[in-house]
Amino acid sequence: MRISSAFVWVSLALSWGAHAQSSTVDSYFASESPIAKANLLANIGPSGSKSQGAKAGVVIASPSTSNPDYLYTWTRDSSLVFGAIIDQYTLGLDTSLRGQIDNFVAAQKIIQQVSNPSGTVSTGGLGEPKFNIDETAFTGSWGRPQRDGPALRANALITWANFLLTQSNTSYVTNTLWPIIKLDLDYVSANWNQTTFDLWEEVSSSSFFTTAVQHRSLRQGITLANAIGQTSVVSGYTTQANNLLCFLQSYWNTAGYITANTGGGRSGKDANTILTTIHTFDAAAGCDAATFQPCSDVALSNLLTYVNAFRSIYSINSGVANNVGVATGRYPEDSYMGGNPWYLTTLAVAEQLYDSLIVWKKQGSIQVTAKSQPFFSLFSSGIQTGTYASSTSTFTTLTTGVKNYADSFVAVVAKYTPSSGGLAEQYSRSNGSPVSAVDLTWSYAALLTANGARNGVVPASWGASGLTVPATCSGGGGGGGGNTVSVTFNVNATTVFGENIFLTGSIDALMNWSPDNALALNANNYPIWSVTVNMPASTSFEYKYIRKFNGAITWESDPNNSNSTPASGSKTITDVWR
């Protein structure tokens, strides 16, 4: 019998202590996990009960068709969902999923080749974020390109390929999977330092999540290429993987958190960073800070800053102690659908903590640094920096405290899960009722992976262990690269509904005058359209803005605009459409 969410929360409210909380979360996961699994599969074509019209292997984001309309398939969401499905199959948790995985592979092979507003398969089309569920192009206005999709799809398919190699299925890996994977990896290698819309599809700049999953994809790709004799790509991928790892370090903010995006005008405190740590988790790397592993001091400091950003802005968090979990959302400045907490972001905090516990118990110690000391002081007041072995009482105090803290975030989700077990995208900041798209596939995947991490499930290693950050960055973006600078273009341009403004110009960073690959600007401050581009320092260039509307392209009038980048730092260019 399913235990009601009301009972779950009353149990916590009675302050029965850690054991009661643990037992309550046990009950919630036991009842909710099969519901989440069934509802996730219901959103996958062709036979899913809520995905009518979706082709085989196509994941719908949600069955919601209005306010908001999510009846589309996003490359990012689909790849994260199938990353979870592939993990379940390859780790022996559910061996009934083989047909779903085969359908996904076939669907992605088709979708890669669909020409779309971002381009063709060879001219930038792999950066297109979403498609219609019948595998045709979505041609409406949107925040494009989004460069995390190819990396995430490659990560999922490489994990699948590595498993098949252990089953002696080399020919399928080489002949069927590798051509799909290589297209994505080539895209990552060529475009990683170009501006991108973030995973929330709002900010066009460089994004921590995108950089990190791109880095992971190339590292995995190098290992797979060597394993199947496709060694011609290894040198190029290695160069760019090193550049990505170097650039990744630039997102760290000395205020104690990871800045999610290099643009956007926000604080940078964002669930983007929490999702990054769990989707680049590699237990073999321990608490490595260079790859921002879940238990690294930088990731724990970031988690504390991120969580605390929501304590005072949601009324449902009122009066909760600092060492107890709260509802969290995308970022504190969020206003989408009212700016509410999300199920998947709250669960991601718990998952990062569960991942951390896996590693601490495996390595038999916890290291407290100056960066992570404020986090650990939640569980041991006045704790000093140092290394605490598993034989010490401090280790037990910390791991017990972190486990209870993680469970308390799940308890928040449990409290606001309706009795049906359905998980929407969001829950109200004022009363916790479900908000926005119903049956969000990503919400269900987040529930399943958080439960897996709590149960000690360890995904396959992707090669994060033992990496060294290069002394000098090359080709990076967002101010992180040694030879690049961040340039923000602002143009005052009035438009009609459905019309969008793009930028192209005379250098690689501005897409070499290509209207098909021109950089999309965002209108967050309409009629000012903006984009931040990572460009080579001390370089003169020419550029123009273009309009795109219903497939038609209109260029600014002559002459070309001209400007130059500074030797270091950043620059803002302000224009008016001609």
C-alpha positions as CSV (number, residue, x, y, z in Angstrom):
1,M,0.0,0.0,0.0
2,R,1.3,3.5,-0.9
3,I,2.1,5.6,2.1
4,S,0.6,9.0,1.7
5,S,2.8,12.1,1.4
6,A,0.9,13.7,4.3
7,F,1.9,10.8,6.6
8,V,5.5,11.1,5.3
9,W,5.8,14.7,6.4
10,V,3.8,14.3,9.7
11,S,6.4,11.7,10.6
12,L,9.2,14.2,10.2
13,A,7.3,17.0,12.0
14,L,7.0,14.9,15.1
15,S,10.8,15.1,15.4
16,W,11.3,11.4,15.9
17,G,15.0,11.9,15.1
18,A,17.3,10.6,12.4
19,H,16.0,7.0,12.5
20,A,12.4,8.1,11.9
21,Q,13.4,10.4,9.1
22,S,15.4,7.6,7.4
23,S,12.5,5.2,7.8
24,T,10.1,7.8,6.3
25,V,12.4,8.3,3.3
26,D,12.7,4.6,2.9
27,S,8.9,4.3,2.7
28,Y,8.6,7.2,0.3
29,F,11.2,5.8,-2.1
30,A,9.7,2.3,-1.8
31,S,6.3,3.6,-2.9
32,E,7.3,6.3,-5.3
33,S,10.1,4.6,-7.3
34,P,7.8,2.1,-9.1
35,I,5.4,5.0,-9.9
36,A,8.2,7.1,-11.2
37,K,9.5,4.2,-13.3
38,A,6.1,3.5,-14.8
39,N,5.5,7.2,-15.5
40,L,8.9,7.7,-17.1
41,L,8.3,4.8,-19.5
42,A,4.8,6.1,-20.2
43,N,6.5,9.1,-21.8
44,I,8.6,7.2,-24.3
45,G,7.2,6.3,-27.8
46,P,5.8,4.4,-29.4
47,S,3.9,2.4,-26.8
48,G,4.1,4.7,-23.8
49,S,0.6,5.5,-22.5
50,K,1.2,9.2,-22.4
51,S,3.3,9.6,-25.5
52,Q,0.9,9.0,-28.3
53,G,2.3,10.3,-31.6
54,A,5.9,9.9,-30.5
55,K,8.1,7.7,-32.7
56,A,9.9,4.7,-31.2
57,G,12.6,5.7,-28.7
58,V,11.5,9.3,-28.6
59,V,11.2,10.8,-25.1
60,I,8.5,13.5,-24.6
61,A,9.4,16.1,-22.0
62,S,5.9,16.0,-20.7
63,P,2.4,15.2,-22.0
64,S,1.4,18.9,-21.2
65,T,0.3,20.6,-24.4
66,S,-0.6,24.1,-23.0
67,N,0.7,26.4,-20.4
68,P,3.3,25.1,-21.0
69,D,3.5,23.1,-24.2
70,Y,6.2,20.5,-23.5
71,L,5.0,17.9,-26.1
72,Y,8.4,17.9,-27.8
73,T,11.6,15.9,-27.5
74,W,14.7,17.7,-26.1
75,T,18.1,16.2,-26.8
76,R,19.3,17.1,-23.3
77,D,16.3,15.7,-21.4
78,S,16.2,12.6,-23.6
79,S,19.9,11.9,-23.1
80,L,19.7,12.3,-19.4
81,V,16.7,10.0,-19.2
82,F,18.3,7.4,-21.3
83,G,21.5,7.8,-19.4
84,A,19.5,6.6,-16.3
85,I,17.9,3.8,-18.3
86,I,21.2,2.6,-19.7
87,D,22.7,2.6,-16.2
88,Q,19.8,0.5,-14.9
89,Y,20.3,-2.0,-17.6
90,T,24.1,-2.2,-17.6
91,L,24.3,-2.3,-13.8
92,G,21.8,-5.2,-13.7
93,L,19.0,-3.3,-12.0
94,D,16.5,-3.8,-14.8
95,T,17.3,-6.1,-17.7
96,S,13.9,-5.6,-19.4
97,L,15.0,-2.3,-20.9
98,R,17.0,-3.5,-23.8
99,G,14.3,-2.8,-26.4
100,Q,13.9,0.8,-25.1
101,I,17.7,1.4,-25.5
102,D,17.7,0.0,-29.1
103,N,14.8,2.3,-30.0
104,F,16.6,5.3,-28.5
105,V,19.7,4.5,-30.6
106,A,17.7,4.3,-33.8
107,A,15.8,7.5,-33.0
108,Q,18.9,9.5,-32.3
109,K,20.5,8.3,-35.5
110,I,17.5,9.7,-37.4
111,I,17.3,13.0,-35.4
112,Q,21.0,13.7,-35.9
113,Q,20.4,14.0,-39.7
114,V,17.3,16.2,-39.5
115,S,18.0,19.7,-41.0
116,N,16.8,22.4,-38.6
117,P,17.1,26.1,-37.9
118,S,20.5,25.6,-36.3
119,G,21.8,24.0,-39.5
120,T,22.4,20.6,-41.1
121,V,24.3,17.7,-39.4
122,S,27.5,19.2,-40.8
123,T,26.8,22.9,-40.3
124,G,25.7,23.2,-36.7
125,G,22.4,21.3,-36.6
126,L,23.5,19.1,-33.8
127,G,23.2,22.1,-31.5
128,E,19.4,22.2,-32.1
129,P,17.8,21.8,-28.7
130,K,14.4,20.2,-29.4
131,F,12.4,18.4,-32.2
132,N,8.8,17.5,-32.8
133,I,8.0,14.0,-31.4
134,D,7.6,12.6,-35.0
135,E,11.3,13.3,-35.5
136,T,10.8,16.4,-37.6
137,A,12.4,19.8,-37.1
138,F,10.9,22.3,-34.7
139,T,11.1,25.6,-36.7
140,G,9.7,28.1,-34.2
141,S,11.7,30.7,-32.4
142,W,13.8,29.3,-29.6
143,G,17.0,29.7,-27.6
144,R,19.5,28.0,-30.0
145,P,22.0,26.6,-30.2
146,Q,22.3,24.6,-27.0
147,R,25.6,22.7,-27.1
148,D,25.1,20.3,-24.1
149,G,22.8,17.9,-26.1
150,P,25.5,16.3,-28.3
151,A,27.8,15.8,-25.3
152,L,25.0,14.2,-23.2
153,R,23.9,11.9,-26.0
154,A,27.5,10.8,-26.5
155,N,27.9,10.2,-22.8
156,A,24.8,7.9,-22.7
157,L,25.8,6.0,-25.9
158,I,29.4,5.6,-24.9
159,T,28.3,4.1,-21.6
160,W,26.2,1.7,-23.6
161,A,29.0,1.0,-26.0
162,N,31.4,0.2,-23.2
163,F,29.0,-2.3,-21.8
164,L,28.5,-4.0,-25.2
165,L,32.2,-4.3,-25.6
166,T,32.2,-6.4,-22.4
167,Q,29.6,-8.6,-24.1
168,S,31.9,-9.0,-27.1
169,N,29.6,-7.0,-29.4
170,T,32.4,-5.0,-31.0
171,S,30.9,-5.0,-34.5
172,Y,27.7,-3.3,-33.4
173,V,29.7,-0.7,-31.4
174,T,32.0,0.0,-34.3
175,N,29.5,0.0,-37.1
176,T,26.3,1.3,-35.5
177,L,27.1,3.3,-32.3
178,W,30.5,4.8,-33.2
179,P,29.2,6.8,-36.3
180,I,26.5,8.4,-34.1
181,I,28.9,9.1,-31.2
182,K,31.6,10.5,-33.5
183,L,29.3,13.1,-35.0
184,D,28.5,14.4,-31.5
185,L,32.1,14.3,-30.4
186,D,33.3,16.1,-33.5
187,Y,30.7,18.8,-32.8
188,V,31.9,19.1,-29.2
189,S,35.5,19.3,-30.2
190,A,34.8,22.0,-32.9
191,N,32.3,24.1,-30.9
192,W,33.0,23.8,-27.2
193,N,34.3,27.3,-27.0
194,Q,31.4,29.0,-28.8
195,T,28.6,30.7,-26.9
196,T,25.6,28.5,-26.0
197,F,22.2,28.8,-24.4
198,D,22.3,27.2,-20.9
199,L,20.2,24.2,-19.9
200,W,17.4,26.5,-18.8
201,E,17.3,27.9,-22.3
202,E,17.6,31.5,-21.1
203,V,21.2,32.8,-21.0
204,S,23.5,32.8,-24.0
205,S,27.1,32.7,-22.8
206,S,29.3,30.0,-21.5
207,S,27.7,27.5,-19.1
208,F,29.3,25.4,-16.4
209,F,27.0,22.4,-17.0
210,T,27.7,22.5,-20.8
211,T,31.5,22.8,-20.3
212,A,31.6,19.9,-17.8
213,V,29.5,17.4,-19.8
214,Q,31.4,18.3,-22.9
215,H,34.7,17.6,-21.1
216,R,33.3,14.2,-19.9
217,S,32.2,13.3,-23.4
218,L,35.6,13.8,-25.0
219,R,37.3,11.9,-22.2
220,Q,34.9,8.9,-22.6
221,G,35.3,9.3,-26.4
222,I,39.0,9.0,-26.3
223,T,38.9,5.8,-24.3
224,L,36.2,4.3,-26.6
225,A,38.1,5.3,-29.8
226,N,41.3,3.6,-28.5
227,A,39.3,0.5,-27.6
228,I,37.8,0.0,-31.1
229,G,40.8,1.2,-33.1
230,Q,39.5,4.6,-34.1
231,T,42.7,6.3,-33.1
232,S,42.7,9.0,-35.7
233,V,40.5,11.2,-33.5
234,V,42.4,10.7,-30.2
235,S,44.9,13.5,-30.6
236,G,42.4,16.2,-31.5
237,Y,39.9,15.1,-28.8
238,T,42.7,15.1,-26.2
239,T,43.8,18.6,-27.0
240,Q,40.2,19.9,-26.7
241,A,39.5,17.8,-23.5
242,N,42.5,19.5,-21.9
243,N,41.3,22.9,-23.0
244,L,37.9,22.1,-21.5
245,L,39.3,21.0,-18.2
246,C,41.4,24.2,-18.0
247,F,38.4,26.4,-18.8
248,L,36.2,24.5,-16.3
249,Q,38.3,25.9,-13.5
250,S,37.3,29.5,-14.4
251,Y,33.7,29.1,-13.2
252,W,34.8,28.9,-9.6
253,N,34.0,32.1,-7.7
254,T,36.2,32.9,-4.8
255,A,33.1,33.9,-2.9
256,G,32.7,30.1,-2.4
257,Y,30.5,28.9,-5.2
258,I,30.4,28.0,-8.9
259,T,29.2,30.7,-11.2
260,A,26.8,28.8,-13.5
261,N,27.0,31.1,-16.6
262,T,29.5,33.7,-17.8
263,G,26.5,35.9,-18.9
264,G,23.0,36.6,-18.0
265,G,23.4,39.3,-15.3
266,R,22.4,37.0,-12.4
267,S,24.2,35.9,-9.2
268,G,25.3,32.6,-10.9
269,K,23.9,30.6,-7.9
270,D,22.1,27.9,-9.9
271,A,21.0,24.3,-9.9
272,N,23.0,24.0,-13.1
273,T,26.0,23.5,-10.8
274,I,24.4,20.8,-8.7
275,L,23.2,18.9,-11.7
276,T,26.7,19.1,-13.1
277,T,28.3,17.3,-10.2
278,I,25.9,14.4,-10.3
279,H,26.0,14.0,-14.1
280,T,29.8,14.0,-14.1
281,F,30.1,11.8,-11.0
282,D,33.0,9.3,-11.2
283,A,33.5,7.4,-8.0
284,A,37.0,6.4,-9.1
285,A,38.1,10.1,-9.0
286,G,37.4,10.4,-5.3
287,C,36.8,13.9,-4.2
288,D,38.7,15.5,-7.1
289,A,38.2,19.3,-7.2
290,A,39.4,19.8,-10.8
291,T,36.4,17.9,-12.1
292,F,34.1,19.2,-9.3
293,Q,33.3,15.7,-8.0
294,P,30.3,15.6,-5.6
295,C,32.4,15.3,-2.4
296,S,35.1,17.9,-3.5
297,D,35.5,20.9,-1.3
298,V,34.4,23.2,-4.1
299,A,31.3,21.2,-4.9
300,L,30.3,21.1,-1.2
301,S,30.9,24.8,-0.6
302,N,28.8,25.4,-3.8
303,L,26.0,23.2,-2.5
304,L,25.8,25.1,0.7
305,T,25.7,28.5,-1.0
306,Y,23.1,27.3,-3.6
307,V,20.8,25.8,-0.9
308,N,21.0,28.8,1.3
309,A,20.0,31.1,-1.6
310,F,16.5,29.6,-1.3
311,R,15.9,29.5,2.4
312,S,14.4,33.0,2.7
313,I,12.7,33.4,-0.7
314,Y,10.1,30.6,-0.6
315,S,7.5,30.8,2.1
316,I,7.3,27.0,2.3
317,N,10.9,27.1,3.6
318,S,10.0,29.4,6.5
319,G,11.4,28.4,9.9
320,V,13.5,25.5,8.7
321,A,16.8,25.0,10.5
322,N,20.1,25.6,8.7
323,N,21.1,21.9,8.9
324,V,17.7,20.7,7.4
325,G,16.9,20.5,3.8
326,V,14.6,23.0,2.0
327,A,12.8,23.3,-1.3
328,T,15.2,24.5,-4.0
329,G,14.7,25.8,-7.5
330,R,16.7,26.7,-10.6
331,Y,18.1,30.0,-9.3
332,P,16.9,32.6,-6.8
333,E,16.1,35.2,-9.5
334,D,13.8,32.8,-11.4
335,S,10.4,34.1,-12.5
336,Y,9.4,31.4,-15.0
337,M,5.8,30.1,-14.1
338,G,6.2,32.1,-10.9
339,G,9.7,31.1,-10.0
340,N,9.0,28.0,-7.9
341,P,11.1,25.1,-6.6
342,W,11.5,22.1,-8.9
343,Y,11.3,18.5,-7.9
344,L,14.4,17.6,-9.9
345,T,16.6,20.3,-8.4
346,T,15.6,19.5,-4.9
347,L,16.3,15.8,-5.6
348,A,19.7,16.7,-7.2
349,V,20.9,18.2,-3.9
350,A,20.1,14.9,-2.2
351,E,21.8,12.9,-4.9
352,Q,25.0,14.9,-4.7
353,L,25.2,14.2,-1.0
354,Y,24.4,10.5,-1.5
355,D,27.2,10.3,-4.1
356,S,29.6,12.0,-1.6
357,L,28.7,9.3,1.0
358,I,29.5,6.6,-1.5
359,V,33.0,7.9,-2.0
360,W,33.8,8.8,1.7
361,K,32.8,5.3,2.8
362,K,34.8,3.7,-0.1
363,Q,38.0,5.7,0.7
364,G,37.5,5.5,4.4
365,S,38.1,9.1,5.3
366,I,36.8,12.7,4.9
367,Q,39.0,15.7,4.3
368,V,37.8,19.0,5.6
369,T,39.4,22.0,3.9
370,A,38.9,25.8,4.4
371,K,36.5,25.7,1.5
372,S,34.4,22.9,2.8
373,Q,34.6,23.7,6.6
374,P,31.4,25.9,6.5
375,F,29.5,22.9,5.0
376,F,30.7,20.4,7.5
377,S,30.1,22.7,10.4
378,L,26.4,22.1,9.9
379,F,27.0,18.7,11.4
380,S,29.9,19.3,13.7
381,S,30.0,22.8,15.2
382,G,33.5,24.2,15.3
383,I,35.0,21.4,13.3
384,Q,38.7,22.0,12.3
385,T,40.3,21.4,8.9
386,G,42.0,18.0,8.5
387,T,41.4,14.4,7.5
388,Y,39.1,12.3,9.6
389,A,39.5,8.5,9.2
390,S,36.5,6.2,9.2
391,S,37.7,4.9,12.6
392,T,37.1,8.2,14.3
393,S,33.9,9.4,15.9
394,T,34.0,12.6,13.8
395,F,33.8,10.6,10.6
396,T,30.7,8.9,12.0
397,T,29.2,12.2,13.1
398,L,29.8,13.7,9.7
399,T,28.5,10.8,7.6
400,T,25.4,10.4,9.8
401,G,24.7,14.2,9.6
402,V,25.2,14.3,5.8
403,K,22.9,11.3,5.3
404,N,20.2,12.9,7.4
405,Y,20.7,16.2,5.6
406,A,20.3,14.4,2.2
407,D,17.2,12.6,3.4
408,S,15.7,15.9,4.5
409,F,15.7,17.1,0.9
410,V,13.9,14.0,-0.2
411,A,11.4,14.5,2.7
412,V,10.6,17.9,1.2
413,V,9.8,16.3,-2.2
414,A,7.8,13.6,-0.4
415,K,5.8,16.3,1.4
416,Y,4.8,17.9,-1.8
417,T,4.3,14.8,-3.9
418,P,0.5,14.3,-4.5
419,S,-1.2,11.1,-3.5
420,S,-1.1,9.9,-7.1
421,G,2.7,9.9,-7.1
422,G,2.7,12.1,-10.2
423,L,5.7,14.5,-10.4
424,A,5.2,17.8,-12.2
425,E,8.0,20.2,-13.2
426,Q,7.6,22.5,-10.2
427,Y,5.8,22.8,-6.8
428,S,4.4,26.1,-5.5
429,R,6.8,28.3,-3.5
430,S,3.8,29.3,-1.3
431,N,1.9,26.1,-0.6
432,G,3.8,23.2,-2.4
433,S,1.0,22.3,-4.8
434,P,2.2,21.0,-8.3
435,V,2.9,23.7,-10.8
436,S,3.7,23.9,-14.5
437,A,4.0,20.8,-16.8
438,V,2.6,17.6,-15.4
439,D,4.4,14.2,-15.5
440,L,7.8,15.7,-16.3
441,T,10.0,12.9,-17.5
442,W,13.1,14.5,-16.0
443,S,11.4,14.7,-12.6
444,Y,10.9,10.9,-12.7
445,A,14.5,10.2,-13.8
446,A,15.8,12.4,-11.0
447,L,13.7,10.5,-8.4
448,L,15.1,7.2,-9.7
449,T,18.8,8.3,-9.8
450,A,18.6,9.9,-6.3
451,N,17.2,6.6,-4.9
452,G,19.9,4.7,-6.7
453,A,22.6,6.9,-5.2
454,R,21.1,6.5,-1.7
455,N,21.3,2.7,-2.2
456,G,24.9,2.9,-3.2
457,V,24.5,2.5,-7.0
458,V,27.8,3.6,-8.6
459,P,27.7,4.5,-12.3
460,A,30.6,3.4,-14.6
461,S,33.7,5.5,-14.5
462,W,34.3,7.9,-17.3
463,G,38.0,8.7,-16.7
464,A,38.0,11.6,-14.3
465,S,40.6,10.1,-12.1
466,G,44.2,11.4,-12.3
467,L,43.6,14.2,-14.7
468,T,45.9,17.2,-14.5
469,V,44.8,20.8,-15.3
470,P,47.1,22.3,-17.9
471,A,49.2,25.2,-16.8
472,T,47.9,27.4,-19.7
473,C,44.4,27.4,-21.2
474,S,44.0,27.6,-24.9
475,G,40.9,28.6,-26.9
476,G,38.7,28.9,-23.9
477,G,35.6,31.1,-23.5
478,G,34.0,33.4,-21.0
479,G,37.2,35.0,-19.8
480,G,38.7,31.7,-18.7
481,G,41.0,31.1,-21.6
482,G,44.5,32.6,-21.6
483,N,44.1,34.0,-25.1
484,T,40.4,34.9,-25.2
485,V,38.2,37.7,-23.9
486,S,34.5,38.0,-23.3
487,V,32.7,40.4,-25.6
488,T,29.0,41.3,-25.0
489,F,27.1,42.6,-28.0
490,N,24.0,44.6,-27.3
491,V,21.7,45.8,-30.2
492,N,18.5,47.9,-29.9
493,A,16.2,46.1,-32.4
494,T,12.4,46.1,-32.3
495,T,10.9,42.9,-33.8
496,V,7.5,41.2,-34.5
497,F,6.4,38.1,-32.7
498,G,8.4,35.1,-33.9
499,E,11.3,37.2,-35.3
500,N,14.8,36.8,-33.8
501,I,18.1,38.6,-34.0
502,F,21.4,36.9,-34.8
503,L,25.0,37.9,-35.1
504,T,27.7,36.8,-37.5
505,G,31.0,38.2,-38.6
506,S,34.5,37.9,-40.1
507,I,36.2,35.5,-37.6
508,D,35.6,31.9,-36.4
509,A,34.0,33.1,-33.1
510,L,31.4,35.0,-35.1
511,M,30.8,32.0,-37.5
512,N,32.6,33.5,-40.5
513,W,29.7,35.3,-42.0
514,S,27.5,32.2,-42.0
515,P,23.8,33.1,-41.6
516,D,22.9,29.5,-41.0
517,N,25.3,29.3,-38.0
518,A,24.9,32.9,-36.8
519,L,24.8,33.4,-33.0
520,A,21.4,33.8,-31.5
521,L,20.8,36.8,-29.3
522,N,18.5,36.8,-26.3
523,A,15.8,39.5,-25.6
524,N,15.8,39.3,-21.9
525,N,15.9,43.1,-21.8
526,Y,13.8,43.8,-24.9
527,P,14.2,45.8,-27.2
528,I,17.9,45.2,-26.3
529,W,19.1,41.9,-27.7
530,S,22.3,40.5,-26.2
531,V,24.9,37.8,-26.6
532,T,28.2,37.2,-24.9
533,V,30.9,35.7,-27.2
534,N,34.3,34.3,-26.3
535,M,36.7,35.9,-28.8
536,P,40.5,35.9,-29.5
537,A,42.2,38.8,-27.7
538,S,43.7,41.8,-29.5
539,T,41.9,41.0,-32.7
540,S,40.1,43.3,-35.2
541,F,36.9,42.0,-36.7
542,E,33.8,43.0,-38.7
543,Y,30.3,41.9,-38.0
544,K,26.6,42.4,-38.8
545,Y,23.3,41.6,-37.1
546,I,20.6,39.6,-39.1
547,R,16.9,39.0,-38.6
548,K,15.3,35.6,-39.0
549,F,11.6,35.3,-39.5
550,N,9.6,32.4,-40.9
551,G,12.7,31.1,-42.7
552,A,13.6,34.5,-44.2
553,I,16.9,36.2,-43.4
554,T,17.3,40.0,-43.4
555,W,20.8,41.5,-43.1
556,E,21.6,44.9,-41.6
557,S,22.3,47.6,-44.2
558,D,25.9,48.3,-45.2
559,P,28.6,49.0,-44.3
560,N,29.8,46.2,-42.0
561,N,30.3,47.1,-38.3
562,S,34.0,47.0,-37.2
563,N,35.6,46.7,-33.8
564,S,38.4,45.0,-32.0
565,T,38.9,43.0,-28.8
566,P,41.0,44.1,-25.9
567,A,44.2,42.3,-24.8
568,S,42.5,41.0,-21.7
569,G,39.4,41.3,-19.6
570,S,36.0,41.9,-21.3
571,K,34.2,44.4,-23.5
572,T,30.7,45.5,-24.2
573,I,29.6,46.8,-27.7
574,T,26.4,48.7,-28.0
575,D,24.6,49.1,-31.4
576,V,21.3,50.1,-32.9
577,W,19.9,48.0,-35.8
578,R,20.4,49.7,-39.2
